[in-house]
């Protein structure tokens, strides 16, 4: 009799640890008498119905890939419209090759697809999701991070620390943009751990559209406050999701591509450049000459070799995914907490109306955000009164009323 087949598919952008999940799941499945097939190229390959995408995995092939970045099965992003238009092709392809169990490794898009497949097949194909994204925005219980986040933060901290030293040596500022479309976890984690001067995330702006002048006032205020402390350098870390908050027209953003899901490819929109120009406009009012360099870091983080945390974490998740499937489970995301591997039902993670994954934003009312905020150098309400105001005005040779006029939005 032919062995039962476990399929593994990877969706979304790369994240450190993908190969660790593939490795652990493959080894455990084979040891339990199953055959493992890797689906090369992600969900898009399934939508195209290409048989050559199926690749038999062996223990020998995967036993030493757990500490390597990237994905031996590659990956792709998919648009939810593809699920509606091409789901029959996808399901036919899975059934044609006898896939009984499916492990979907990915973020919000892969969770959407895993839930869709489970519902469409009515559990004829048992499906489990393994949570992957360096953005850390899948709402796992107990505040658990998604795999890949810790490595991305670790590498990001190293890069930002180097730029902080360059800023000090050269007497300049860096405006650094990191990944994080929907949430600022990565930017805040990097900025907090590196000790960046200031970190800006979309969650601190509850309004739908934020004037560029307001964000520029925050950044320029940080520069002025540092100068009042006799420090002519600093680093600002910003989440790329701020772009979608800024009150600017798309046509003013210049030429950019859209990703496979039809969204603005935020990595191609120069947030740092936009804000650098706005800050320069403020500083030029008082002829204050400060060098600001804008820098994006993102792709450098996604395919890094995983740090030991993510190596161990993904081995747990890959093993847990197989144990869950072979016990008859389906329709859950695997979480590892306090030594236990716990399935979290899709129903707890997706919006029942849209089927899309819920987003976990940074809780700006939490103690952990409060700590990050307390150690930033930025204008505070008390800076507009008492002994603080004269020293800030002296930097610009500005009158107090002028200072308040320009910088009041920074603390509104």
N, C-alpha and C positions, 0 to 999 in steps of 0.2 A: 504494500500500500504506500502511496505517496505521502510524504510527511506534510503536516499542516504548515502553512507558510505565514511568516511574519514579514510585513512590509514596513520599511522605514522611509519617511519622506521629510525633507527639511524645507521650511518656508521662511520668507522674510530675509532681512539682512544678516550677514555673518555675525557671530558672537562667540567669544572664546569659550570652548567647552563642548561644541557640537560633536566633535569626534569622540569625546568621552562618553556621551550618551550612546552614540552608535556602537562604540566598542563594548560597553557594559551590556547593552541590550542584546547585541549579537551573541556574545559569549554565553549569557544566561539562557537565551532561547535555544541555541544549539545544544547546550548541555541538557536541556529538557526535551531533546528529540525533535525540535522544530527546524525547518529550513528558513533562512533569512535572506530576503531580497531587498537590496537598496534601490531606491527609485532616484535615478540621477537627474538633476535639473529641477527638482521641486514640483509643485502642483502644476506649473505650466506644462511640464512634460506630460503629465496625466491628461490635461485638457486637450493636448494634441494627439493623444492616443498612440504614442510611439512605443512599440514593443522593445526597441533596442535600449530603452532607458533602464530596463530592469537588469540588475547586476547581483549575482549571487555572492553573498559575503561569507567568509570563513573566519574561524578563530585565528588562524595564522595571519590573516590579512589585517585584522583589527586589533590584535593584542598589544600593539605598541603605538597606537595612534592617539591615546587618551591625552597626551600632553602636547599635542600639536594644534596650532590654530587652523582656522579655515574649516572646510567641510569636504571630506572625501567624496560626498554625494552631490557636491555643489548645492546651490539653492536658488530660489527665484521669488520675486514678489508676484502676487496675483491680485487682480481687481475683483471685487465682490460680484461685479456684473458677469465675470467669467463663470462663477459658480452657477448663476441662473441660466446662462446661455449654453454652457458646455458640461453641465453636471452629468448628463447621460453618458457622454463620451468618457468622462473620468470614471464613473461607476462601472461601465462596460469594460474598461481597461483593467481595473482592479479585479473584477470577477473573471475576466478572460485568463488572467495569470494566477488565479486561485488564491488571492490574498484573503486570508481569514481574519488576521489581526493586523491593525495598522497603528504605527507609532508616528504621530505628527509632532515634529520638533519645530517650535517657532513661537512667534509673538501673537499679537492680536489677530493678524490675518490668518495665521495657521489655526488658531483657536476657533475662529469663525468657520474655516473649512472643515475642521474636525467635527464640530457640532453639526454642520450641514450634512456631512457624509453619514454620521451616526443616525440622523433623523431620516435621511433618504433611504437608507438600507434597513431601517428598523432593527438595528443591531445585528443584521446578518453578517456585517463586517464589524468586529469589535474594535473600537477606536479609543486610544488614549493620547492625551496631549502632554508634551513636556515643555514647560515654560521657559522661553529663551528671548531675551532682549536686553541690550545694554542700557536701554532707557528705563528699565525697572518699573514700568507703568502698568503691569498686569496686577490686578488686585488680589494677590495671594493672601491667605489668612495669616494672622500673627505678624504682619509686617515683613514676611519673608521676601528676600530678594529673588529676582529671576536670575538664572545662571548667565554668566557673562558679564554681569554688572560689576562685580567686584574686581575682575581682571581689568575691565575697561577703566574703572576708577583708578586702579593702581597705576596703570600705564599713563593715564591722564595726569595724575599727580606728579609723576616723574617729569613729564614734559612741562607742566606749569611751573614746577620748582626750578627747572633750568631757565625758563623765561623770566621768572622772578629775579634770579641772579643776574641775568642779562640786563633787565630793567634797572637794577641797582647799579650795575657797573657802568652803564651807558647814560644813566639819568634820563630815563624815558618811561612811557607807559605802554602796556600791551592791552588791547581789547581782544579777548580770546572767546571764540564761539565754539561751543560743544554741541553734540547731538542731543536731541530731546524734543521731539515734535509736540507731544501732548503734555509732557511733564518735565520738571526741572531736577529730577533726582540726580542725574549724572553730573550736571553742572554744579549743583549744590554739594554733592559728595566730593567732587574734585576740589572745588574752591575751599571748602571747609577743611579738608585734610591737608591741602597744600598751604593753607594760611594766606590765600589770595586777599588782596585789599578789599574787594567787594565782589559779590556774586549776585546776578540778577536772573530771576526765573519768572515765567509767565504767571505763576500762581499768586504772586504778590500784587498783581494788577487785576482786580475783580471786574473792572469795566470791560465791555466788549472791544472797544477800540481805545488805544492809549496814544495820546499825542507824542510824536517823536520828540518834541521840545521837553516833555516831562521826563522821559528817560535820559535825554541829553543833560538835563539839569541835575539829575541824580549823579551821573558820571562826572560831569564837570565839577559838581559840588565835592565829590570825593577827591578830585585832583586838587582843588583849592584847599580843602581841609588838610590834606597831606603836606602841601606847601606851608601852611601855617604851623605845621609840626617840624619844619625844616627838612622835609623829605620830598625830593623832586621826582620820585618814581613810584610805580605801582602796577598792579595787574588787576584787571576786571575780567571775571569769567561770566559768560552769558549763555543761556540755553537758546538754541536755534528757534524754539517755538515762539520766542518773542516776536519774530517776524510777523506771524499771523495775528499778533495783538496790535501791532503798530498801525496807526491810522494813516496809511499811505495806499495809494492806488497801485494795483498790480502792474499797470503799464509804466509806473515810475520805478519799478524794480529792475528794469533792464531785461535782457534776454536770459531765459532759463528754460531748462527742460522739465517735463513732468515725469514722475515715476510710473511704474506699471499700474498703480492704483489711481492714476489721474491726478495726483496731488502735486503741488509745487515741490520741486526737489530743493529742499531748504538749504542743502549744502552748497548749492550754486548761487544762492542769494546772499550777498555780502553784508550781513548784519553789522559786522564790525565797521565796514566802510561807510555804511549809512549813518551809524551813530558817531563815528569819528568826524564826519563832515559837520554834523549837528553840534557836536561839542566844540569843534574848532570855531564855529560861528559865535558861540558864547564867549570863548576865551579871547577871540579877536576883538571883541567889544572893548576889552581893557588891554589890548596889545600884549597878552600873556603868551609867550612862546614856549610851548610844550610839545615834544615829539611824541606822537601816538602811532603805534603800529598795530594794525588789525591782523589777526591770525585765526584760522580755523583749525581745530583738531577734531577728528571724527573717524575717518577711514583708517587712521593709524591705530585706532583702538579696537576695531571690530574683529580683526583677524589675528590679533596677538596670540601668542602661546598662552594658555590659561595658567594662572597662578595656582599653587596647591589647593587653595580653597575651592576653586571651580573644578579642578581635577577630581577632588573627592566628592564634591557636590554632584557633579554629573554622573559619576559612577553610581552613586546612590539612586539618582533619578532614573538612569537607564535600567538598572536592576529592578527598581520599583515598578517601572512601566510594564516589564514582562511579567512580574509576579501578579500584578493587577489583572492583566489580560488573561493569563492562564488560569486565574481563579474564577473566570467568568465575568469579570468586570468590563464595563464600557462606559463611555460618555463622561470621563473625568480627566482632570489635570492632576499630575502627580506632584505632591509637595513633600518635603523632608523637614521634620520639625521635632526637636528634642529627642532625636534618636529613632523616630518613627517615620515610616513612609505612609503618607496619608493621601488618598484620592479626594480631590475636591470636585464635586459635580459641576458640569458645565453650567447648570442652571444658576449656580452661585456666582458665575463669572461673566455671564453674557446678559445683555439687555433683552428681555423677553419679547419686546416689540420689534427690534431690528435684527436680533441675532448677533449683533456685533459685540465684541468684548468691551466690558466696562473699563474705564481708565482710572488708574490710581494716581491722583495728583499728589504733590507735596502738601502736607498739612502744615500751613503756615501758623497754625495755632498750637502746634506741638512743641514740647520742650526741646526736641532736637533741632528744630528750626530756630527756636529762640536762641540757642547756644550759637548757631552759625551766625545769626544776625548780630548778636552782641559783640562779636569779634571783627565785624566789618568796620572799615573807616568810611563813613558816609555822613552826610548832614542829618542831624536830628533836630526835633523841635526846639530843644534847649539851645541850639547853636544860633538861634535868631534873637536871643535876648542875653542879658547879663554880660559876663566878661568874654564870652566866646565870640560874640559878633564883632567887636572891634578888631580882633586879631585876624579874622577872616576878611574883613573889609580892607585891612592893611595890605593883604596879599594882592588885591586887585586895585588898590587905591580908589575904592568905590565908596560912595555914601551908603549908609545903612538902608535907606529907602530903595536905592538902586539894587542893592544885594537882595533885599526881600522880593523885589519885583521879579527878578530873574530866577531865583532859587527856591522861592516858596513852593512851586509845584513839586519839588523833590521830596517834600515831607507831607504833601496834602493827602 
